[in-house]
Structure formats: C-alpha cells, structure tokens
Amino acid sequence: MTARILAMVCAGQEAAAFTALPTLASLARADLAQLRVAYFRTIPPPRRDGWDRIVRHTDSEMARITRAITETFRAALRRFDDVDSDVVVRFGTPHLEAAIEADAFEPVFAAVCSPADAGWRERLRASRLRRYVAVRAGVRVLVLQTPPPARRRDTTLIREAWRTHP
C-alpha cells in the first residue's frame, strides 16, 4: 500500500496552496506517496444577469468551477511529474466535505495551506477545518503557512522628499 498525502484547499486559499505545492511535492517524493489536492467550496448559487434572469444553473456553474480548478492545479502539478498526483473538487460545507474526503482517501497526513498574512476569518476557517478533520477522520494535519509577500519599498515618496529638501 502506498502512502498518501491529502492537501486540503478551501476557496480563497489558492495562492497559498500554489506556494505550498513544492513543499508538498518534496514530501510526497521523499515518502514515494501519492499526492491528492482536494479543493472544497460551498455550492454556488445560479448565475444571473442584470435583469435577474438565470444565465447558468447551479450544476453548470459547478461544472465550470470544477473544470477551471482542475486545469489550474494540474498545470501547476506538471512541474512535479515524478510525483503521483490527483486533483479533486468537492462542493458542500468545506469542513464536512474535508472530513469525508480524508475518511475516503485514508492519507498518512493531511495538509492545510494558509497564508501568513491571512485575516481572522481565514485563520478561523483553517483552524476549524484542521480540528474537524483531525477529530472526525483521525488524520494528522499539517499546517503549511506561506510567508507573507515581500513588501516593495515605495521610492516615489523618497524622490519627492529629496526634491523638496535639497
């Protein structure tokens, strides 16, 4: 039986997941494990136009989101062709769906990706997901916190100050 690693990504945490993919791929490569990226999102409402007519029903909107997320993550995972990887999209309540996915996939450990500069709602969602999966599915959960983006120094203020004070 091969080892399995589950990477859990909620809507809005895609950027943190992309920065954590090299770490997850190296862990999977070291253990010769299968990596599954599971994306969790609430069920989207039907799309409406400006006159409140339904343009896309919920099922076609879910199919569009699934196709976009699957293509995006598969393109990112192509860099790690030596790692056996898979992408899954689940709709529903994220922490319930994550527990079901962890129970069905039976990973060695699961990983939650969260950005370092996340707001309190995102941190609360990540901790709730982590605790629920750890208790409900009995899986060890690793939290991968991505570094905050490098802040660029604004040179326009320095130039203006230099011009006004010779």
Backbone as a chain_set.jsonl record, in Angstrom:
{"seq": "MTARILAMVCAGQEAAAFTALPTLASLARADLAQLRVAYFRTIPPPRRDGWDRIVRHTDSEMARITRAITETFRAALRRFDDVDSDVVVRFGTPHLEAAIEADAFEPVFAAVCSPADAGWRERLRASRLRRYVAVRAGVRVLVLQTPPPARRRDTTLIREAWRTHP", "coords": {"N": [[0.841, -1.18, 0.0], [0.627, 2.148, -0.892], [1.851, 5.224, 0.453], [-0.137, 8.076, 1.29], [-0.868, 11.496, 0.703], [-2.834, 14.208, 1.592], [-3.794, 17.253, 0.38], [-5.517, 19.936, 1.485], [-7.568, 22.412, 0.24], [-9.306, 25.364, 0.539], [-11.81, 27.574, -0.858], [-10.463, 30.628, -1.869], [-7.987, 30.228, -0.806], [-6.18, 29.577, -2.7], [-3.801, 30.743, -3.689], [-2.024, 30.428, -1.548], [-1.917, 27.675, -1.544], [-0.673, 27.173, -4.006], [1.89, 28.183, -3.505], [2.675, 26.398, -1.576], [2.837, 24.003, -2.881], [5.437, 23.037, -3.909], [6.672, 22.217, -1.497], [4.893, 20.239, -0.581], [5.09, 18.454, -2.722], [7.769, 17.675, -2.503], [7.687, 16.366, -0.044], [5.971, 14.257, -0.712], [7.526, 13.04, -2.673], [9.717, 12.194, -1.157], [8.57, 10.253, 0.499], [7.611, 8.512, -1.353], [4.913, 8.839, -2.021], [1.421, 9.209, -2.853], [-0.02, 12.183, -3.972], [-2.796, 14.081, -3.276], [-4.699, 16.755, -4.235], [-7.242, 18.409, -2.813], [-9.968, 20.381, -3.369], [-12.182, 22.485, -1.782], [-15.402, 23.866, -1.724], [-18.245, 25.956, -1.175], [-21.624, 25.317, -2.277], [-22.325, 26.852, -5.288], [-24.47, 29.671, -6.031], [-27.037, 29.996, -8.608], [-26.016, 31.647, -11.634], [-26.853, 34.966, -12.474], [-28.146, 37.453, -14.733], [-28.13, 41.021, -15.498], [-30.85, 41.599, -15.48], [-31.955, 39.897, -13.708], [-32.338, 37.328, -14.658], [-31.821, 33.825, -14.913], [-28.733, 32.781, -15.918], [-26.853, 30.757, -15.822], [-27.303, 27.584, -14.474], [-27.016, 25.968, -11.248], [-25.728, 23.453, -11.434], [-24.316, 23.578, -13.887], [-22.666, 25.72, -13.286], [-21.16, 24.614, -11.223], [-19.846, 22.651, -12.697], [-18.295, 24.281, -14.38], [-16.615, 25.561, -12.507], [-15.308, 23.329, -11.445], [-13.94, 22.387, -13.718], [-12.227, 24.584, -14.24], [-10.679, 24.776, -11.851], [-9.521, 22.229, -11.733], [-7.983, 22.159, -14.114], [-6.226, 24.273, -13.575], [-4.801, 23.489, -11.225], [-3.713, 21.072, -12.152], [-2.031, 22.018, -14.134], [-0.206, 23.387, -12.533], [0.854, 21.255, -11.113], [2.248, 19.886, -13.035], [4.913, 20.486, -13.056], [6.012, 18.792, -11.249], [6.421, 16.068, -12.236], [7.348, 13.598, -11.462], [5.974, 12.869, -9.244], [3.178, 11.129, -8.126], [0.095, 12.412, -8.651], [-3.137, 13.914, -7.995], [-6.226, 15.62, -8.573], [-9.051, 16.827, -6.935], [-12.36, 18.077, -6.734], [-14.706, 19.242, -4.465], [-18.028, 19.988, -3.504], [-19.97, 21.699, -1.079], [-20.423, 21.938, 2.492], [-17.382, 23.078, 3.631], [-15.724, 21.968, 5.815], [-17.069, 19.616, 6.488], [-17.049, 18.206, 4.062], [-14.296, 17.945, 3.772], [-13.66, 16.219, 5.865], [-15.032, 13.933, 5.007], [-13.651, 13.417, 2.633], [-11.068, 12.935, 3.672], [-11.591, 10.654, 5.152], [-12.343, 8.872, 3.152], [-10.099, 8.811, 1.451], [-7.983, 8.082, 3.078], [-5.368, 9.199, 4.104], [-1.832, 9.432, 5.022], [-1.072, 11.767, 6.25], [-2.709, 14.97, 6.379], [-2.675, 18.167, 4.774], [-3.053, 21.589, 5.403], [-3.21, 24.632, 3.82], [-2.295, 27.877, 4.57], [-2.171, 31.402, 4.287], [0.356, 33.591, 5.645], [-0.307, 36.209, 6.193], [-3.033, 36.197, 6.598], [-6.44, 37.061, 7.259], [-8.563, 37.248, 10.203], [-10.853, 35.714, 9.768], [-10.123, 33.859, 7.798], [-8.066, 32.504, 9.128], [-9.551, 31.395, 11.212], [-11.26, 29.725, 9.757], [-9.393, 27.928, 8.657], [-8.351, 26.772, 11.013], [-10.637, 25.591, 12.051], [-11.245, 23.735, 10.055], [-8.933, 22.154, 10.207], [-9.06, 21.128, 12.877], [-11.522, 19.749, 12.786], [-11.128, 17.776, 10.828], [-9.0, 16.398, 11.968], [-10.159, 15.361, 14.312], [-12.561, 14.071, 13.461], [-11.86, 12.379, 11.258], [-9.56, 11.262, 12.175], [-6.943, 11.862, 11.346], [-3.592, 12.964, 11.048], [-2.839, 16.393, 10.891], [-1.152, 18.756, 9.024], [-0.133, 22.074, 9.11], [0.605, 24.3, 6.682], [2.134, 27.222, 6.491], [2.365, 29.912, 4.472], [4.941, 32.243, 3.559], [4.636, 35.809, 4.107], [3.942, 38.115, 1.41], [6.698, 39.785, -0.149], [7.339, 43.066, 0.748], [7.402, 45.844, -1.245], [9.509, 48.617, -1.356], [8.41, 51.868, -1.387], [9.505, 54.059, -3.637], [8.762, 56.491, -4.622], [7.938, 58.327, -2.689], [10.348, 58.82, -1.438], [11.798, 60.049, -3.474], [10.241, 62.357, -3.849], [10.564, 63.6, -1.361], [13.265, 64.107, -1.466], [13.393, 65.956, -3.516], [12.005, 68.151, -2.466], [13.475, 68.868, -0.229], [16.458, 70.028, -0.498]], "CA": [[0.0, 0.0, 0.0], [1.429, 3.357, -0.967], [1.487, 6.308, 1.359], [-0.971, 9.089, 0.646], [-0.875, 12.824, 1.308], [-4.005, 14.973, 1.171], [-3.671, 18.713, 0.512], [-6.869, 20.495, 1.54], [-7.586, 23.812, -0.176], [-10.63, 25.985, 0.512], [-11.924, 28.715, -1.766], [-9.768, 31.798, -1.355], [-6.65, 29.849, -0.351], [-5.491, 29.005, -3.85], [-2.434, 31.272, -3.788], [-1.231, 29.757, -0.512], [-1.722, 26.289, -1.981], [0.321, 27.151, -5.075], [3.223, 28.36, -2.934], [2.989, 25.224, -0.759], [2.958, 22.802, -3.717], [6.776, 22.433, -3.922], [6.906, 21.526, -0.217], [4.094, 19.014, -0.584], [5.656, 17.533, -3.71], [9.01, 17.095, -1.973], [7.291, 15.384, 0.977], [5.446, 13.078, -1.418], [8.655, 12.404, -3.345], [10.547, 11.531, -0.148], [7.859, 9.072, 1.007], [7.039, 7.801, -2.5], [3.483, 8.897, -1.713], [0.502, 9.814, -3.808], [-0.471, 13.49, -3.515], [-4.115, 14.472, -3.755], [-5.108, 18.121, -3.921], [-8.701, 18.446, -2.709], [-10.457, 21.758, -3.317], [-13.512, 22.497, -1.168], [-16.13, 25.108, -1.94], [-19.683, 25.867, -0.944], [-22.388, 25.175, -3.518], [-22.541, 28.206, -5.818], [-25.83, 29.98, -6.481], [-27.085, 30.143, -10.067], [-25.583, 32.956, -12.14], [-27.947, 35.782, -13.019], [-27.706, 38.631, -15.478], [-28.573, 42.3, -14.952], [-32.303, 41.615, -15.366], [-32.28, 38.834, -12.759], [-32.634, 36.06, -15.322], [-30.79, 32.811, -14.665], [-27.883, 32.563, -17.081], [-26.284, 29.424, -15.613], [-27.828, 26.876, -13.316], [-26.013, 25.576, -10.265], [-24.926, 22.312, -11.889], [-23.356, 24.011, -14.906], [-21.682, 26.559, -12.6], [-20.26, 23.687, -10.535], [-19.006, 22.028, -13.726], [-17.335, 25.283, -14.821], [-15.628, 25.733, -11.431], [-14.529, 22.091, -11.393], [-13.039, 22.369, -14.874], [-11.207, 25.625, -14.077], [-9.786, 24.431, -10.738], [-8.767, 21.033, -12.106], [-6.973, 22.541, -15.099], [-5.226, 25.143, -12.951], [-3.933, 22.709, -10.345], [-2.949, 20.113, -12.956], [-0.939, 22.77, -14.775], [0.807, 23.664, -11.511], [1.463, 19.99, -10.712], [3.059, 19.342, -14.116], [6.333, 20.67, -12.719], [6.422, 17.665, -10.411], [5.923, 14.903, -12.969], [7.774, 12.354, -10.826], [5.087, 12.625, -8.113], [1.835, 10.702, -8.498], [-0.799, 13.429, -8.099], [-4.537, 13.863, -8.378], [-6.967, 16.82, -8.164], [-10.459, 16.545, -6.676], [-13.147, 19.242, -6.329], [-15.915, 18.842, -3.735], [-18.918, 21.091, -3.163], [-20.752, 21.499, 0.136], [-19.798, 22.6, 3.63], [-15.974, 22.673, 3.468], [-15.139, 21.082, 6.835], [-17.714, 18.299, 6.381], [-16.527, 17.558, 2.861], [-12.895, 17.592, 4.023], [-13.655, 15.018, 6.699], [-15.452, 12.813, 4.154], [-12.525, 13.129, 1.726], [-9.985, 12.328, 4.454], [-12.021, 9.308, 5.527], [-12.356, 8.031, 1.952], [-8.761, 8.719, 0.853], [-7.124, 7.478, 4.102], [-3.985, 9.658, 3.951], [-0.911, 9.368, 6.146], [-1.369, 13.053, 6.877], [-3.347, 15.971, 5.532], [-2.04, 19.477, 4.881], [-3.894, 22.764, 5.193], [-2.363, 25.755, 3.432], [-2.852, 29.166, 4.957], [-1.196, 32.484, 4.149], [0.789, 34.167, 6.915], [-0.977, 37.487, 6.407], [-4.469, 35.962, 6.476], [-7.304, 37.723, 8.222], [-9.04, 36.378, 11.285], [-11.835, 34.751, 9.248], [-9.408, 32.788, 7.1], [-7.382, 31.703, 10.145], [-10.577, 30.627, 11.911], [-11.716, 28.669, 8.852], [-8.329, 26.927, 8.563], [-8.244, 26.011, 12.268], [-11.836, 24.752, 12.17], [-11.044, 22.633, 9.125], [-7.882, 21.293, 10.752], [-9.56, 20.415, 14.057], [-12.603, 18.845, 12.426], [-10.564, 16.622, 10.111], [-8.181, 15.628, 12.916], [-11.023, 14.63, 15.253], [-13.552, 13.235, 12.783], [-11.257, 11.342, 10.42], [-8.413, 10.68, 12.855], [-5.772, 12.053, 10.492], [-2.692, 14.047, 11.454], [-2.98, 17.528, 9.983], [-0.008, 19.643, 8.969], [-0.5, 23.407, 8.639], [1.685, 24.932, 5.933], [1.9, 28.657, 6.457], [3.233, 30.519, 3.466], [5.481, 33.53, 4.012], [3.923, 36.961, 3.544], [4.615, 38.634, 0.216], [7.724, 40.792, 0.123], [6.812, 44.419, 0.566], [8.272, 46.717, -2.02], [9.694, 49.933, -0.792], [7.893, 52.876, -2.3], [10.575, 55.033, -3.868], [8.242, 57.791, -5.046], [7.962, 59.227, -1.541], [11.734, 59.19, -1.192], [12.153, 61.015, -4.509], [9.554, 63.622, -3.568], [11.198, 64.211, -0.214], [14.582, 64.59, -1.885], [13.2, 67.166, -4.334], [11.538, 69.276, -1.666], [14.502, 69.223, 0.749], [17.752, 69.84, -1.164]], "C": [[0.89, 1.248, 0.0], [0.928, 4.392, 0.035], [0.716, 7.365, 0.583], [-0.911, 10.385, 1.433], [-2.052, 13.593, 0.722], [-3.755, 16.453, 1.433], [-5.065, 19.307, 0.408], [-6.809, 21.991, 1.251], [-9.031, 24.292, -0.187], [-10.624, 27.138, -0.477], [-11.287, 29.933, -1.115], [-8.361, 31.503, -0.876], [-5.807, 29.267, -1.484], [-4.04, 29.468, -3.943], [-1.519, 30.622, -2.757], [-0.957, 28.308, -0.9], [-0.67, 26.199, -3.084], [1.731, 27.342, -4.533], [3.633, 27.166, -2.081], [3.18, 23.962, -1.599], [4.377, 22.234, -3.793], [7.11, 21.688, -2.632], [6.151, 20.211, -0.172], [4.638, 17.992, -1.568], [6.947, 16.905, -3.203], [8.716, 16.101, -0.858], [6.768, 14.103, 0.33], [6.566, 12.32, -2.121], [9.517, 11.627, -2.353], [9.893, 10.253, 0.368], [7.344, 8.162, -0.095], [5.525, 7.706, -2.347], [2.697, 9.494, -2.87], [-0.012, 11.111, -3.198], [-1.829, 13.792, -4.117], [-4.411, 15.879, -3.287], [-6.632, 18.146, -3.961], [-9.135, 19.885, -2.486], [-11.904, 21.718, -2.822], [-14.147, 23.861, -1.326], [-17.601, 24.905, -1.632], [-20.4, 25.78, -2.297], [-22.714, 26.568, -4.047], [-24.007, 28.436, -6.18], [-25.856, 30.072, -8.009], [-26.654, 31.55, -10.48], [-26.768, 33.673, -12.765], [-27.372, 36.967, -13.778], [-28.273, 39.89, -14.829], [-30.075, 42.408, -14.77], [-32.83, 40.484, -14.5], [-32.779, 37.548, -13.436], [-31.495, 35.097, -15.06], [-30.042, 32.534, -15.965], [-27.269, 31.17, -17.025], [-26.884, 28.819, -14.363], [-26.677, 26.413, -12.425], [-25.141, 24.435, -10.768], [-23.928, 22.703, -12.969], [-22.299, 24.944, -14.309], [-20.681, 25.688, -11.845], [-19.334, 22.995, -11.533], [-17.945, 23.001, -14.225], [-16.233, 25.478, -13.789], [-14.724, 24.51, -11.347], [-13.511, 22.048, -12.519], [-11.904, 23.382, -14.695], [-10.196, 25.263, -12.988], [-8.923, 23.232, -11.106], [-7.669, 21.368, -13.105], [-5.862, 23.366, -14.472], [-4.268, 24.351, -12.072], [-3.135, 21.66, -11.111], [-1.791, 20.796, -13.673], [0.17, 23.081, -13.774], [1.54, 22.39, -11.097], [2.311, 19.363, -11.818], [4.549, 19.501, -13.866], [6.878, 19.479, -11.955], [5.911, 16.376, -11.051], [6.347, 13.582, -12.352], [6.905, 11.992, -9.616], [3.714, 12.235, -8.645], [0.841, 11.66, -7.844], [-2.186, 13.333, -8.716], [-5.209, 15.138, -7.871], [-8.437, 16.451, -8.06], [-11.138, 17.837, -6.252], [-14.421, 18.735, -5.683], [-16.711, 20.08, -3.367], [-19.759, 20.719, -1.952], [-20.137, 22.322, 1.256], [-18.345, 22.138, 3.691], [-15.451, 21.724, 4.536], [-15.796, 19.704, 6.82], [-17.174, 17.524, 5.18], [-15.07, 17.145, 3.036], [-12.793, 16.337, 4.873], [-14.06, 13.787, 5.891], [-14.317, 12.409, 3.212], [-11.376, 12.462, 2.463], [-10.339, 10.904, 4.857], [-11.97, 8.373, 4.318], [-10.95, 7.796, 1.395], [-7.76, 8.03, 1.774], [-5.656, 7.906, 3.949], [-3.15, 9.407, 5.195], [-1.043, 10.652, 6.956], [-2.028, 13.962, 5.858], [-2.653, 17.303, 5.763], [-3.066, 20.556, 4.573], [-2.953, 23.914, 4.882], [-3.04, 27.049, 3.85], [-1.79, 30.24, 4.817], [-0.868, 33.102, 5.5], [0.071, 35.471, 7.217], [-2.497, 37.368, 6.265], [-5.224, 36.723, 7.56], [-7.832, 36.731, 9.246], [-10.052, 35.361, 10.785], [-11.142, 33.567, 8.572], [-8.653, 31.899, 8.082], [-8.373, 30.838, 10.916], [-11.07, 29.475, 11.052], [-10.675, 27.553, 8.752], [-8.217, 26.111, 9.851], [-9.457, 25.116, 12.464], [-11.723, 23.534, 11.274], [-10.037, 21.639, 9.684], [-8.393, 20.471, 11.931], [-10.619, 19.389, 13.69], [-12.076, 17.599, 11.728], [-9.752, 15.755, 11.073], [-9.054, 14.795, 13.848], [-11.904, 13.637, 14.522], [-12.923, 12.085, 12.012], [-10.048, 10.69, 11.079], [-7.126, 10.775, 12.056], [-4.91, 13.167, 11.078], [-2.766, 15.154, 10.417], [-1.783, 18.451, 10.136], [-0.477, 20.985, 8.422], [0.717, 24.026, 7.969], [1.357, 26.411, 5.803], [2.892, 29.284, 5.492], [3.738, 31.863, 3.974], [4.687, 34.684, 3.413], [4.659, 37.483, 2.322], [5.605, 39.726, 0.591], [7.16, 42.176, -0.185], [7.856, 45.258, -0.176], [8.359, 48.071, -1.36], [9.252, 50.973, -1.809], [8.93, 53.982, -2.455], [10.04, 56.392, -4.279], [8.242, 58.787, -3.898], [9.376, 59.698, -1.25], [12.174, 60.232, -2.215], [11.518, 62.371, -4.246], [10.188, 64.332, -2.385], [12.566, 64.775, -0.575], [14.451, 65.871, -2.696], [12.798, 68.378, -3.489], [12.574, 69.743, -0.656], [15.883, 69.005, 0.15], [18.903, 69.68, -0.232]], "O": [[1.802, 1.366, 0.818], [-0.246, 4.422, 0.404], [0.896, 7.526, -0.625], [-0.903, 10.381, 2.664], [-2.242, 13.624, -0.494], [-3.53, 16.859, 2.574], [-5.72, 19.197, -0.629], [-6.098, 22.739, 1.922], [-9.883, 23.696, -0.847], [-9.565, 27.618, -0.883], [-11.544, 30.23, 0.051], [-7.609, 32.428, -0.569], [-4.836, 28.55, -1.241], [-3.151, 28.672, -4.243], [-0.369, 30.302, -3.059], [0.117, 27.779, -0.615], [0.132, 25.266, -3.104], [2.673, 26.733, -5.04], [4.826, 26.941, -1.88], [3.641, 22.946, -1.077], [4.516, 21.012, -3.745], [7.759, 20.643, -2.67], [6.702, 19.186, 0.227], [4.646, 16.795, -1.281], [7.196, 15.725, -3.447], [9.416, 15.096, -0.731], [7.086, 12.999, 0.774], [6.553, 11.089, -2.158], [9.994, 10.535, -2.662], [10.585, 9.273, 0.645], [6.708, 7.147, 0.189], [4.934, 6.64, -2.519], [3.238, 10.183, -3.734], [-0.398, 11.136, -2.029], [-1.992, 13.762, -5.337], [-4.38, 16.166, -2.09], [-7.239, 17.931, -5.011], [-8.716, 20.527, -1.523], [-12.741, 21.006, -3.376], [-13.509, 24.887, -1.09], [-18.137, 23.811, -1.808], [-19.833, 26.133, -3.331], [-23.313, 27.376, -3.338], [-24.703, 27.506, -6.588], [-24.805, 30.21, -8.635], [-26.899, 32.521, -9.763], [-27.573, 33.079, -13.483], [-26.261, 37.423, -13.505], [-28.832, 39.829, -13.734], [-30.536, 43.23, -13.979], [-34.014, 40.152, -14.553], [-33.545, 36.784, -12.849], [-30.334, 35.502, -14.991], [-30.624, 32.115, -16.966], [-27.172, 30.483, -18.042], [-26.962, 29.468, -13.32], [-25.511, 26.467, -12.817], [-23.93, 24.449, -10.55], [-22.801, 22.208, -12.969], [-21.159, 24.959, -14.773], [-19.487, 25.988, -11.827], [-18.159, 22.777, -11.237], [-16.809, 22.596, -14.47], [-15.055, 25.553, -14.141], [-13.51, 24.642, -11.194], [-12.348, 21.709, -12.297], [-10.746, 23.067, -14.969], [-8.991, 25.426, -13.182], [-7.725, 23.22, -10.824], [-6.538, 20.906, -12.956], [-4.689, 23.183, -14.797], [-3.053, 24.524, -12.166], [-1.989, 21.383, -10.755], [-0.707, 20.228, -13.805], [1.35, 23.045, -14.122], [2.724, 22.441, -10.765], [3.027, 18.395, -11.56], [5.357, 18.742, -14.401], [8.073, 19.193, -12.01], [5.074, 15.678, -10.478], [5.773, 12.542, -12.676], [7.081, 10.926, -9.027], [3.152, 12.916, -9.503], [0.752, 11.715, -6.617], [-2.383, 12.763, -9.789], [-4.802, 15.68, -6.843], [-9.004, 15.844, -8.969], [-10.563, 18.616, -5.491], [-15.136, 17.912, -6.255], [-16.145, 21.098, -2.967], [-20.203, 19.58, -1.812], [-19.417, 23.287, 1.004], [-18.087, 20.939, 3.791], [-14.784, 20.748, 4.195], [-15.13, 18.711, 7.116], [-16.881, 16.332, 5.278], [-14.65, 16.114, 2.512], [-11.937, 15.486, 4.63], [-13.489, 12.712, 6.074], [-14.051, 11.223, 3.014], [-10.77, 11.524, 1.944], [-9.465, 10.038, 4.896], [-11.595, 7.208, 4.45], [-10.646, 6.701, 0.921], [-6.784, 7.452, 1.296], [-4.795, 7.065, 3.692], [-3.684, 9.197, 6.284], [-1.115, 10.625, 8.185], [-1.924, 13.758, 4.648], [-2.102, 17.538, 6.838], [-3.839, 20.454, 3.619], [-1.992, 24.141, 5.618], [-4.203, 27.291, 3.528], [-0.634, 30.023, 5.183], [-1.712, 33.134, 6.396], [-0.139, 35.804, 8.383], [-3.165, 38.32, 5.863], [-4.694, 36.987, 8.639], [-7.576, 35.53, 9.161], [-10.115, 34.252, 11.315], [-11.537, 32.416, 8.76], [-8.599, 30.683, 7.902], [-8.079, 29.687, 11.239], [-11.278, 28.371, 11.553], [-11.025, 26.372, 8.761], [-8.013, 24.898, 9.799], [-9.332, 24.007, 12.984], [-12.066, 22.424, 11.681], [-10.258, 20.429, 9.641], [-8.185, 19.258, 11.982], [-10.617, 18.278, 14.222], [-12.529, 16.49, 12.009], [-9.805, 14.527, 11.006], [-8.724, 13.646, 14.142], [-11.988, 12.476, 14.921], [-13.389, 10.949, 12.095], [-9.558, 9.67, 10.595], [-6.306, 9.858, 12.09], [-5.424, 14.184, 11.543], [-2.756, 14.892, 9.214], [-1.445, 18.873, 11.242], [-1.142, 21.035, 7.387], [1.74, 24.251, 8.615], [0.425, 26.799, 5.098], [4.105, 29.194, 5.68], [3.047, 32.544, 4.731], [4.124, 34.549, 2.327], [5.873, 37.312, 2.21], [5.38, 40.494, 1.527], [6.58, 42.408, -1.246], [9.016, 45.355, 0.223], [7.362, 48.596, -0.863], [9.683, 50.947, -2.962], [9.195, 54.74, -1.522], [10.794, 57.364, -4.287], [8.517, 59.969, -4.106], [9.583, 60.847, -0.859], [12.851, 61.197, -1.861], [12.163, 63.409, -4.398], [10.334, 65.554, -2.408], [12.975, 65.807, -0.044], [15.286, 66.769, -2.587], [13.21, 69.502, -3.775], [12.556, 70.909, -0.26], [16.435, 67.911, 0.269], [20.039, 69.516, -0.676]]}, "num_chains": 1, "name": "protein.A"}
